[in-house]
Amino acid sequence: MNHLGSLQVAFGSIKLATAVNQRWAASGIQFSWSDMHRLHEAFWRRNTGMQVLAWAMEPDDTASLVERSRAEQVTVNSALWTTFLAVQYDSQGDRR
């Protein structure tokens, strides 16, 4: 069963994210494991009420996502994050 249609992945937005990632990579700024660990600890100290939802995709859905991501020349990670952010925006609106 293929549920990728329900993801409504906005690949145009992913291309924008890819461009931003490329500019970031060109900047030469890098985070060490220690930097990431400090950010992680600070985040969870400030956000104690947050919850993590774990889920898994069926192998066929995963293969379809990988194939579509390659066709769009984006990473699977970018496709998933863009989808999550688009769904969050659709459900919560612009909170700026």
C-alpha positions as CSV (number, residue, x, y, z in Angstrom):
1,M,0.0,0.0,0.0
2,N,1.5,3.4,-1.0
3,H,0.7,6.3,1.3
4,L,3.1,8.8,-0.3
5,G,0.3,10.7,-1.8
6,S,-0.8,11.7,1.7
7,L,2.6,13.2,2.4
8,Q,2.0,16.0,-0.1
9,V,5.7,16.7,-0.4
10,A,6.4,20.2,-1.6
11,F,9.5,19.5,-3.8
12,G,9.8,23.1,-4.9
13,S,10.3,24.0,-1.2
14,I,12.8,21.2,-0.9
15,K,14.8,22.7,-3.8
16,L,14.9,26.0,-1.9
17,A,16.1,24.2,1.2
18,T,18.8,22.5,-0.8
19,A,20.0,25.8,-2.1
20,V,20.2,27.1,1.5
21,N,22.0,24.0,2.5
22,Q,24.6,24.5,-0.3
23,R,25.1,28.1,0.8
24,W,25.6,26.9,4.4
25,A,28.1,24.3,3.3
26,A,30.0,27.0,1.3
27,S,30.2,29.2,4.4
28,G,32.7,26.8,6.0
29,I,30.9,26.9,9.3
30,Q,30.8,23.5,11.0
31,F,29.3,22.2,14.2
32,S,31.2,19.6,16.2
33,W,29.6,16.8,18.2
34,S,30.2,18.8,21.3
35,D,28.3,21.8,19.8
36,M,25.4,19.6,18.8
37,H,25.3,18.0,22.3
38,R,25.2,21.4,24.0
39,L,22.4,22.6,21.6
40,H,20.5,19.3,22.3
41,E,20.8,19.7,26.0
42,A,19.8,23.3,26.0
43,F,16.7,22.6,23.8
44,W,15.4,19.9,26.1
45,R,16.0,22.0,29.2
46,R,13.8,24.7,27.7
47,N,11.2,22.3,26.1
48,T,10.4,19.8,28.9
49,G,6.8,19.4,27.7
50,M,7.7,18.3,24.2
51,Q,7.0,14.8,23.0
52,V,8.6,12.6,20.3
53,L,6.4,10.6,18.0
54,A,8.1,7.6,16.5
55,W,6.8,6.0,13.2
56,A,7.9,3.8,10.5
57,M,7.2,3.5,6.7
58,E,6.5,0.4,4.8
59,P,9.4,-0.8,2.6
60,D,7.4,0.0,-0.7
61,D,6.7,3.6,0.6
62,T,10.3,4.0,1.6
63,A,11.5,2.9,-1.9
64,S,9.0,5.3,-3.5
65,L,10.2,8.2,-1.4
66,V,13.8,7.5,-2.2
67,E,13.1,7.2,-5.9
68,R,11.1,10.5,-5.9
69,S,13.8,12.3,-3.9
70,R,16.5,11.1,-6.3
71,A,14.4,12.3,-9.3
72,E,14.0,15.7,-7.6
73,Q,17.7,15.8,-6.6
74,V,17.1,16.3,-2.9
75,T,17.9,14.2,0.1
76,V,15.2,12.0,1.8
77,N,15.9,14.0,4.9
78,S,15.0,17.2,3.1
79,A,11.9,15.7,1.7
80,L,10.7,14.5,5.1
81,W,11.5,17.8,6.9
82,T,9.8,19.8,4.2
83,T,6.8,17.7,4.5
84,F,6.6,17.9,8.3
85,L,7.0,21.7,8.1
86,A,4.4,22.0,5.4
87,V,1.9,20.0,7.5
88,Q,2.7,22.0,10.5
89,Y,2.1,25.3,8.6
90,D,-1.1,23.9,7.2
91,S,-2.4,22.9,10.6
92,Q,-1.1,25.8,12.7
93,G,-0.7,28.7,10.2
94,D,2.0,31.3,10.1
95,R,3.1,32.0,13.7
96,R,5.6,34.7,13.0
